[in-house]
Amino acid sequence: NDTRDWWEQTLTTHREELLGKLREILSVTTETRDGCLEVPTKTPKRVTWKGKRLYAYQLLCVASQGVLPRKDEVVRHRCHNRRCINPEHLQLGTQQDNIHDERTRQYR
C-alpha cells in the first residue's frame, strides 16, 4: 500500500524534519477553554508534506501516536472540533466509529 509506505517513511526517515513541521503548525494555534488547539482558519488547516496534501490534524495524529494508520482508518476528533489539532483530542478509528461518535454526541 503506497499510503502506508509513505507514512512509514515519514515517521522513520524524516522524523527530525517532521518534528520541526509539527512545531511550526502548533505555533500558530490558539487554545480554547475546552483544551482544543485551533488553527487560525475557518476550516480545517491543510498542509503539504513530502508530496502529499493532507489535513494538519492527520499529520499531528499519526506523528504523535507513531502508529501507521490502516487503510480503513480515519482521524477522529474526540472533541468534535475539526479545526482542533491537539494530539490528545485525536485518535485513529474507522469511518463507522466516526459516525457512531457523531450520533452519540447528537443524542446528548
Buried (B, 14 or more C-beta within 10 A) or exposed (E): EEEEEBBEEBBEEBEEEBEEBBEEBBEBBEEBEEEBBBBEEEEBBEBEBEEEEEBBBBBBBBBBBEBBBEEEBBBBBBBBBBBBBBBEBBBBBEEEBBEEBEEEEEEE
